[in-house]
Amino acid sequence: MSANNVDKTVAERDDCILLKDDYIGFKKDKFCLPAHYIDDLDRVLIPRGLILDRTERLAQQICNDMGGSLVALCVLKGGYQFFGDLLNCIKTSTATSGKRLQLQIDFIRLKSYEGDHSTGQIRVIGGDNLSSLKGKNVLIVEDIVDTGATMQKLLSLLAEHKPACVKVASLLVKRTPKSSGYRPNYIGFEVPDVFVVGYALDYNEYFRDLNHICVLNQQAVKKYS
């Protein structure tokens, strides 16, 4: 394929795959979607296959950067799908490369959204055992970084417990004027400022059961509010 035929709505940054503002994704009738959500979605933004391939590459990067022992800290609820797939890829990568990376697993839950809007206030509703992270290498696994405020709050909390090293892997980073400028160490995709659901990302606890990352239509925003 010549350079002139490359999709100019998709670009590559040094740290991620960037979906530009004029990137429209894929028509939803080209994918298998749950019948109960078909009228609620505008389009498929990132198909599951692309998510998994990108996740495998992130796992390789993490294995190259980190060795010894690692505590993988999942940010619930939206991070559970990415977390599970990423850890499976890390285990496969270590097994095939011969590199030693011993994994421990922990979970935390933070809340900053009410419906489709960020409240600007971070509620911590998990993480009673963060003191156990003292002196350990920690990988935080998140589904999406929006303004960055939630992650900066979590990093501040972790710092109080003096871990040896903390890195963050986020499947998505949203390009928004409200961003604090924070960027994780490992990023799957940078996406436009649209409300995305699926692959465990929710809207008022709906849509977690979508395999693909999709854009919610305005009718659904009202329907599930």
Backbone bond lengths (Angstrom), bond angles and torsions (degrees), N, CA, C in turn:
res aa  C-N    CA-C-N  psi(-1)  N-CA   C-N-CA  omega(-1)  CA-C   N-CA-C  phi
1 M - - - 1.476 - - 1.519 109.05 -
2 S 1.314 116.87 132.28 1.460 120.45 179.99 1.511 110.65 -77.52
3 A 1.334 115.25 162.49 1.469 119.84 -179.57 1.516 111.09 -60.39
4 N 1.330 117.76 -30.24 1.461 120.67 -178.27 1.527 112.74 -70.13
5 N 1.347 116.31 -17.99 1.450 120.07 -178.84 1.524 113.68 -96.09
6 V 1.320 117.47 -3.59 1.455 120.98 179.42 1.525 109.47 -68.43
7 D 1.347 116.10 137.59 1.460 121.35 179.42 1.527 109.50 -64.86
8 K 1.310 116.51 111.26 1.469 120.60 -176.09 1.526 112.60 -79.04
9 T 1.334 118.08 -2.91 1.463 120.82 175.10 1.527 111.19 -84.46
10 V 1.331 117.08 -9.00 1.460 122.71 177.43 1.521 108.06 -119.65
11 A 1.307 116.78 133.75 1.460 121.04 -179.29 1.516 109.29 -135.18
12 E 1.315 116.18 169.89 1.450 121.76 177.36 1.522 109.31 -118.67
13 R 1.337 115.86 123.20 1.449 121.15 168.58 1.519 107.49 -93.03
14 D 1.314 115.79 172.83 1.457 118.65 176.85 1.523 111.53 -63.47
15 D 1.348 117.02 -27.84 1.462 119.56 -172.49 1.527 114.54 -112.16
16 C 1.340 119.01 -0.38 1.465 118.49 -176.17 1.522 111.14 -169.77
17 I 1.341 114.91 177.56 1.459 122.02 167.64 1.523 107.19 -95.78
18 L 1.308 116.57 126.01 1.468 121.99 -174.82 1.526 110.09 -103.48
19 L 1.323 116.03 123.10 1.456 122.04 174.28 1.527 107.30 -98.40
20 K 1.324 116.88 112.58 1.454 121.47 -174.03 1.537 111.48 -70.92
21 D 1.329 115.51 169.27 1.464 120.28 -176.45 1.519 112.72 -62.58
22 D 1.333 117.38 -27.62 1.463 119.65 179.87 1.532 112.81 -92.96
23 Y 1.322 116.51 8.40 1.457 120.48 174.53 1.525 108.92 -75.06
24 I 1.323 117.83 124.13 1.473 120.51 -175.52 1.518 113.14 -105.45
25 G 1.314 118.23 -8.27 1.448 119.62 178.50 1.516 112.27 79.76
26 F 1.349 115.40 -138.08 1.456 121.16 -172.60 1.528 110.78 -132.26
27 K 1.318 116.50 149.09 1.460 121.12 175.63 1.526 109.76 -64.84
28 K 1.310 115.34 136.87 1.467 119.05 -173.77 1.523 112.94 -69.42
29 D 1.340 118.37 -20.97 1.467 119.57 -179.42 1.529 112.49 -74.90
30 K 1.331 116.72 -3.02 1.464 120.64 178.00 1.521 112.33 -92.01
31 F 1.346 117.56 0.32 1.464 121.70 -174.87 1.523 111.03 -130.86
32 C 1.322 115.05 157.94 1.466 121.29 174.09 1.530 108.24 -81.73
33 L 1.313 116.25 114.68 1.463 122.65 -178.90 1.524 109.27 -128.22
34 P 1.337 118.24 148.77 1.464 120.23 177.88 1.530 110.85 -59.49
35 A 1.320 115.92 134.28 1.466 120.74 -177.43 1.524 111.65 -59.67
36 H 1.327 117.60 -30.85 1.463 120.56 -176.70 1.522 112.73 -73.79
37 Y 1.342 117.78 -9.41 1.460 120.52 179.03 1.527 113.66 -115.51
38 I 1.292 118.00 -5.81 1.455 120.87 -169.04 1.527 113.01 -57.79
39 D 1.331 118.11 -34.06 1.465 121.21 -179.30 1.530 112.85 -84.29
40 D 1.328 116.79 -5.30 1.462 120.96 -175.79 1.526 113.16 -97.64
41 L 1.324 116.06 -7.72 1.459 120.39 -172.38 1.520 111.16 -108.28
42 D 1.305 115.44 140.76 1.459 121.07 176.54 1.526 110.51 -83.31
43 R 1.335 116.43 -46.30 1.463 120.81 -177.81 1.520 109.61 -167.70
44 V 1.316 115.59 167.41 1.467 121.92 173.14 1.526 107.81 -89.94
45 L 1.317 115.92 121.52 1.467 119.96 -178.28 1.531 111.38 -87.08
46 I 1.340 116.55 -49.53 1.468 120.97 -179.44 1.527 108.50 -135.46
47 P 1.317 118.80 113.14 1.464 121.30 178.66 1.528 111.61 -66.05
48 R 1.327 115.46 153.01 1.458 121.41 -177.20 1.527 111.98 -57.33
49 G 1.323 117.34 -40.61 1.458 119.86 -178.62 1.512 112.37 -59.39
50 L 1.324 116.97 -40.07 1.462 121.48 178.48 1.522 110.67 -68.60
51 I 1.336 116.32 -37.67 1.461 120.68 176.83 1.528 110.37 -59.46
52 L 1.324 115.75 -47.40 1.468 120.21 -176.82 1.519 112.16 -66.08
53 D 1.319 116.49 -38.49 1.460 119.14 179.33 1.521 111.19 -66.18
54 R 1.331 116.00 -42.69 1.462 120.37 177.94 1.528 110.83 -65.60
55 T 1.335 116.81 -37.87 1.465 121.64 178.45 1.527 110.86 -62.29
56 E 1.315 116.86 -39.80 1.456 120.63 178.22 1.525 111.13 -61.48
57 R 1.328 116.04 -40.64 1.465 119.81 178.87 1.530 111.15 -66.99
58 L 1.330 117.48 -40.62 1.461 120.60 177.32 1.522 110.47 -61.15
59 A 1.337 116.28 -40.54 1.464 120.47 179.34 1.521 110.95 -60.49
60 Q 1.325 116.91 -40.90 1.459 120.71 178.04 1.526 111.24 -62.55
61 Q 1.327 115.98 -41.36 1.462 119.92 178.96 1.529 111.16 -64.11
62 I 1.323 115.99 -42.30 1.470 120.60 179.92 1.519 110.44 -63.26
63 C 1.325 116.77 -43.15 1.469 120.58 179.20 1.528 111.26 -63.92
64 N 1.320 117.32 -36.08 1.457 121.08 178.15 1.524 112.20 -68.57
65 D 1.346 115.53 -32.20 1.466 120.37 -174.67 1.522 113.15 -87.90
66 M 1.316 116.85 -30.30 1.460 120.63 -170.26 1.523 109.70 -124.34
67 G 1.316 116.35 137.59 1.452 121.32 179.34 1.512 110.96 -136.83
68 G 1.311 116.56 179.85 1.455 120.77 179.65 1.505 111.29 77.89
69 S 1.315 117.19 -115.29 1.463 122.27 179.21 1.528 109.35 -121.43
70 L 1.327 114.95 152.33 1.463 120.44 -175.04 1.519 109.30 -147.94
71 V 1.323 116.15 131.98 1.466 121.32 171.95 1.525 107.95 -97.27
72 A 1.320 116.53 115.36 1.464 121.65 176.99 1.521 108.14 -91.36
73 L 1.324 115.44 117.54 1.464 122.08 -174.15 1.521 109.17 -108.97
74 C 1.317 116.84 109.95 1.463 122.33 -177.90 1.516 110.84 -86.67
75 V 1.332 116.42 130.36 1.457 121.51 174.26 1.533 107.95 -90.38
76 L 1.306 116.05 109.88 1.462 122.30 -179.12 1.527 110.75 -85.24
77 K 1.359 118.55 156.03 1.438 125.03 2.40 1.524 111.55 -94.18
78 G 1.326 116.01 -27.06 1.453 120.21 -169.66 1.505 115.44 -64.64
79 G 1.331 117.84 -18.11 1.448 120.06 -176.40 1.512 115.19 -86.93
80 Y 1.344 118.11 -3.74 1.463 118.25 -169.31 1.527 113.63 -65.75
81 Q 1.330 118.65 -36.57 1.459 120.53 -178.37 1.529 110.98 -69.58
82 F 1.321 116.27 -49.03 1.455 121.05 177.30 1.520 110.57 -61.13
83 F 1.316 116.32 -40.77 1.461 122.34 179.63 1.531 111.00 -58.65
84 G 1.332 115.90 -49.74 1.459 119.73 -179.14 1.512 112.86 -63.28
85 D 1.333 116.37 -44.57 1.460 119.69 -179.73 1.527 111.78 -68.12
86 L 1.338 116.29 -38.83 1.466 119.82 179.54 1.524 111.02 -64.81
87 L 1.326 117.34 -43.96 1.457 119.85 -179.84 1.521 111.79 -65.83
88 N 1.320 117.37 -37.19 1.466 119.53 175.76 1.518 111.02 -61.86
89 C 1.327 116.20 -40.35 1.466 120.23 178.44 1.526 111.28 -68.37
90 I 1.326 117.47 -37.39 1.462 120.84 177.61 1.527 110.17 -63.88
91 K 1.330 116.54 -43.44 1.471 120.18 179.83 1.522 110.73 -63.68
92 T 1.330 116.45 -40.62 1.463 119.72 178.05 1.515 111.04 -65.62
93 S 1.327 116.46 -41.78 1.457 120.70 -178.93 1.523 111.84 -64.01
94 T 1.328 116.88 -42.32 1.466 119.81 179.39 1.527 111.04 -67.76
95 A 1.331 116.31 -36.38 1.467 119.93 -178.87 1.525 111.45 -67.66
96 T 1.323 116.77 -37.41 1.467 120.13 -176.74 1.523 112.74 -84.67
97 S 1.336 116.22 -27.08 1.468 119.41 -178.15 1.519 112.94 -90.82
98 G 1.331 116.57 -19.37 1.458 120.46 -177.65 1.511 113.44 82.33
99 K 1.327 117.11 2.17 1.459 119.98 179.74 1.526 109.87 -77.22
100 R 1.319 116.42 144.42 1.456 121.29 -178.09 1.523 110.14 -93.48
101 L 1.322 115.86 120.82 1.457 121.48 176.11 1.525 107.31 -147.69
102 Q 1.318 115.24 99.00 1.464 120.85 -177.74 1.525 109.58 -83.78
103 L 1.327 116.43 127.30 1.460 121.46 -173.74 1.519 112.26 -104.37
104 Q 1.327 115.48 136.36 1.455 123.12 164.62 1.533 106.91 -119.06
105 I 1.312 116.40 157.47 1.463 120.69 -173.83 1.519 110.07 -128.56
106 D 1.334 115.73 137.19 1.460 121.43 175.02 1.527 108.29 -146.04
107 F 1.336 116.37 170.02 1.454 121.67 -173.92 1.525 111.00 -138.36
108 I 1.322 114.73 147.64 1.461 121.02 173.32 1.513 107.73 -142.68
109 R 1.320 116.35 152.97 1.460 120.06 177.23 1.518 109.30 -130.05
110 L 1.326 115.26 127.18 1.459 123.35 176.02 1.515 108.17 -122.38
111 K 1.314 117.34 154.86 1.458 120.37 179.26 1.517 110.04 -137.04
112 S 1.346 115.29 126.90 1.464 120.36 178.18 1.518 112.07 -132.75
113 Y 1.351 117.40 -5.51 1.465 121.21 -176.26 1.523 111.43 -110.16
114 E 1.317 115.40 142.33 1.461 123.73 165.43 1.516 105.58 -123.37
115 G 1.325 117.46 109.73 1.463 120.39 -174.37 1.512 110.00 67.87
116 D 1.350 116.64 -125.24 1.469 120.15 -177.94 1.511 112.53 -105.00
117 H 1.345 117.54 14.85 1.461 120.83 -177.43 1.522 110.69 -124.08
118 S 1.328 115.59 139.48 1.447 120.83 173.54 1.526 108.75 -76.67
119 T 1.337 116.27 132.28 1.461 120.41 -178.33 1.521 112.18 -79.16
120 G 1.327 116.19 -17.71 1.460 120.09 -176.31 1.512 112.82 83.85
121 Q 1.344 116.59 -6.12 1.452 121.51 178.21 1.523 108.84 -116.52
122 I 1.322 116.79 137.13 1.452 121.96 -176.62 1.525 109.51 -103.67
123 R 1.323 115.15 123.39 1.457 120.08 175.59 1.522 108.63 -106.47
124 V 1.327 115.92 126.09 1.458 121.38 177.98 1.519 107.70 -96.33
125 I 1.339 116.38 117.26 1.460 119.77 -178.69 1.530 110.42 -124.57
126 G 1.318 114.68 31.52 1.458 121.28 175.46 1.505 108.87 -165.73
127 G 1.312 116.17 -178.91 1.457 120.29 174.86 1.518 114.22 89.88
128 D 1.341 116.90 38.94 1.455 120.31 179.11 1.531 112.22 -70.29
129 N 1.318 117.31 -19.64 1.456 120.43 -173.74 1.530 113.01 -111.01
130 L 1.318 117.38 27.43 1.458 120.02 -178.27 1.524 112.58 -63.63
131 S 1.319 117.78 -21.35 1.464 120.41 178.88 1.524 111.30 -63.90
132 S 1.336 117.06 -22.08 1.464 120.82 179.32 1.521 112.12 -71.29
133 L 1.333 117.72 -9.49 1.460 121.55 -178.55 1.533 112.63 -86.62
134 K 1.301 117.53 -1.56 1.464 120.59 -178.81 1.521 111.00 -57.37
135 G 1.345 115.50 127.54 1.455 121.57 176.84 1.515 115.26 76.23
136 K 1.337 118.37 6.92 1.458 121.22 -176.36 1.531 111.62 -108.52
137 N 1.315 115.03 157.37 1.456 120.97 172.74 1.520 108.60 -84.09
138 V 1.326 116.42 129.60 1.463 121.57 -172.84 1.521 109.98 -123.68
139 L 1.325 115.54 134.19 1.454 121.78 171.53 1.520 108.26 -116.59
140 I 1.324 117.01 110.85 1.461 121.81 175.34 1.524 108.60 -82.42
141 V 1.318 116.67 131.21 1.461 121.48 -179.52 1.526 108.70 -117.03
142 E 1.329 115.79 118.23 1.469 123.66 -173.93 1.518 109.77 -124.08
143 D 1.327 116.59 153.55 1.468 119.73 177.78 1.522 111.69 -80.39
144 I 1.325 117.37 -46.29 1.461 120.44 -175.94 1.522 110.83 -150.53
145 V 1.314 116.42 138.20 1.467 122.69 171.29 1.517 106.85 -106.52
146 D 1.318 115.57 119.90 1.470 121.87 -177.47 1.524 108.37 -100.81
147 T 1.309 118.10 -93.47 1.464 120.11 178.14 1.527 111.73 -75.58
148 G 1.317 116.25 -22.68 1.462 121.08 -176.25 1.513 112.92 94.29
149 A 1.332 117.88 -10.06 1.463 121.13 -176.17 1.526 112.26 -64.92
150 T 1.332 116.97 -40.41 1.456 120.52 -179.63 1.518 111.05 -62.18
151 M 1.319 116.38 -47.58 1.454 119.87 -178.10 1.524 111.43 -67.13
152 Q 1.319 118.01 -39.02 1.460 119.86 178.77 1.527 110.96 -63.94
153 K 1.340 116.05 -34.72 1.464 120.11 176.00 1.525 110.29 -65.05
154 L 1.316 116.74 -44.92 1.453 120.28 179.55 1.529 111.74 -63.66
155 L 1.326 116.40 -42.85 1.469 119.80 178.34 1.525 111.53 -61.34
156 S 1.333 115.59 -37.04 1.458 120.09 177.55 1.531 111.14 -65.12
157 L 1.335 115.73 -41.25 1.464 120.48 178.14 1.524 111.14 -63.39
158 L 1.316 115.89 -43.95 1.464 119.78 -178.99 1.523 111.71 -64.93
159 A 1.320 116.61 -38.04 1.462 120.71 -178.32 1.527 111.56 -58.60
160 E 1.317 116.40 -30.28 1.466 120.53 179.66 1.527 111.57 -64.22
161 H 1.327 116.67 -23.07 1.471 121.16 -177.19 1.524 112.81 -100.53
162 K 1.335 116.42 5.06 1.465 123.36 170.82 1.540 114.75 55.56
163 P 1.334 117.30 56.38 1.458 118.38 170.79 1.517 110.21 -69.36
164 A 1.336 117.56 158.88 1.462 120.87 -179.78 1.520 111.24 -69.79
165 C 1.331 116.63 -39.48 1.458 121.91 -176.47 1.516 108.44 -156.16
166 V 1.321 116.84 139.80 1.469 121.36 176.99 1.523 108.84 -130.81
167 K 1.332 116.44 125.42 1.456 122.24 172.29 1.520 108.94 -127.42
168 V 1.331 115.29 156.81 1.464 121.06 -174.94 1.520 110.15 -123.88
169 A 1.322 115.82 131.99 1.460 122.34 172.36 1.516 108.63 -116.18
170 S 1.321 116.85 123.40 1.462 121.52 178.25 1.519 109.21 -126.23
171 L 1.319 115.66 131.75 1.461 118.76 179.36 1.521 110.93 -62.51
172 L 1.351 116.24 -42.15 1.462 121.32 -176.52 1.523 110.96 -126.96
173 V 1.319 115.45 147.46 1.464 122.82 164.36 1.515 106.81 -125.92
174 K 1.325 116.16 126.74 1.462 120.07 -178.81 1.528 109.54 -89.74
175 R 1.310 115.14 134.59 1.465 121.82 178.67 1.532 107.47 -87.31
176 T 1.314 116.18 102.09 1.462 121.43 -174.79 1.524 110.88 -136.88
177 P 1.332 118.30 145.36 1.474 120.48 177.43 1.522 112.81 -66.18
178 K 1.337 117.04 -13.27 1.459 121.07 178.53 1.523 112.82 -85.83
179 S 1.316 116.75 -1.57 1.464 120.67 -176.45 1.528 111.50 -63.94
180 S 1.317 115.37 142.85 1.466 121.62 175.63 1.528 111.23 -80.38
181 G 1.319 116.53 -9.60 1.455 120.97 -176.55 1.514 113.36 97.21
182 Y 1.331 116.79 -4.69 1.463 120.34 -179.73 1.532 110.60 -69.19
183 R 1.344 116.29 137.27 1.459 121.84 175.15 1.527 109.29 -132.19
184 P 1.334 117.41 133.23 1.465 121.05 178.23 1.531 112.05 -65.68
185 N 1.318 115.12 168.81 1.467 120.84 177.82 1.522 111.96 -72.23
186 Y 1.328 116.30 -34.54 1.460 121.91 -179.38 1.524 108.88 -129.27
187 I 1.324 116.47 125.06 1.462 121.75 -175.83 1.523 108.91 -129.62
188 G 1.329 115.43 133.42 1.452 119.29 174.66 1.514 112.04 -77.21
189 F 1.330 116.16 -62.57 1.459 122.22 -175.39 1.529 109.63 -139.58
190 E 1.319 115.96 141.99 1.464 120.95 167.12 1.522 107.15 -99.71
191 V 1.348 116.74 125.56 1.466 121.17 -171.68 1.525 110.87 -118.60
192 P 1.335 117.07 157.48 1.469 120.56 177.03 1.526 111.57 -64.48
193 D 1.315 115.43 172.02 1.467 122.14 -177.66 1.529 110.09 -81.92
194 V 1.337 115.59 70.18 1.459 122.70 176.14 1.520 107.76 -126.62
195 F 1.343 116.39 160.35 1.457 119.01 -178.80 1.515 109.06 -88.76
196 V 1.335 116.08 115.72 1.460 121.50 -175.04 1.526 110.60 -107.99
197 V 1.321 114.42 148.19 1.460 121.83 178.84 1.524 108.54 -138.64
198 G 1.326 115.46 167.46 1.448 121.13 178.00 1.514 112.58 100.32
199 Y 1.341 116.33 164.76 1.449 122.35 -176.60 1.535 109.39 53.49
200 A 1.334 114.37 42.41 1.471 126.35 178.46 1.527 114.18 83.25
201 L 1.340 119.52 -7.97 1.465 120.38 172.57 1.527 107.87 -77.40
202 D 1.328 116.51 135.56 1.466 119.76 -172.00 1.520 112.88 -119.55
203 Y 1.327 114.14 169.18 1.453 122.69 163.92 1.519 105.95 -130.94
204 N 1.327 116.27 108.05 1.462 122.46 -175.34 1.528 111.92 51.18
205 E 1.328 115.57 43.78 1.466 125.81 176.07 1.528 114.31 74.43
206 Y 1.309 118.93 4.54 1.457 122.35 173.45 1.539 109.28 -97.53
207 F 1.326 115.04 161.74 1.475 124.06 172.78 1.525 115.12 78.90
208 R 1.313 118.78 2.16 1.466 118.84 177.16 1.529 111.22 -65.31
209 D 1.337 117.02 -22.89 1.461 121.49 -175.10 1.527 113.15 -88.14
210 L 1.314 118.27 10.84 1.466 121.92 172.13 1.525 109.56 -80.17
211 N 1.317 117.30 137.28 1.460 120.44 178.00 1.524 112.64 -77.22
212 H 1.327 116.67 -31.76 1.465 122.06 -176.47 1.530 110.18 -103.13
213 I 1.332 116.46 159.65 1.466 120.34 172.05 1.526 107.43 -87.41
214 C 1.336 115.39 122.68 1.462 121.60 -173.42 1.524 110.60 -126.11
215 V 1.321 115.00 162.91 1.463 121.63 176.53 1.522 108.33 -98.29
216 L 1.316 115.78 129.74 1.459 122.26 -179.91 1.527 109.74 -79.19
217 N 1.341 116.98 138.83 1.463 118.55 176.41 1.528 110.57 -88.00
218 Q 1.321 116.06 165.26 1.463 121.23 -174.79 1.525 112.13 -66.02
219 Q 1.303 117.15 -31.41 1.455 120.44 177.21 1.532 110.88 -61.21
220 A 1.327 116.19 -40.50 1.460 120.82 179.94 1.525 111.87 -71.14
221 V 1.339 116.92 -33.57 1.461 120.45 177.28 1.532 110.01 -57.27
222 K 1.325 115.80 -43.39 1.468 119.97 177.95 1.525 111.42 -72.50
223 K 1.311 116.29 -40.77 1.470 121.81 -176.43 1.521 112.39 -60.50
224 Y 1.336 117.40 -40.97 1.466 121.13 -174.32 1.532 113.66 -103.71
225 S 1.323 116.59 9.69 1.464 119.01 -178.10 1.534 111.65 -71.90
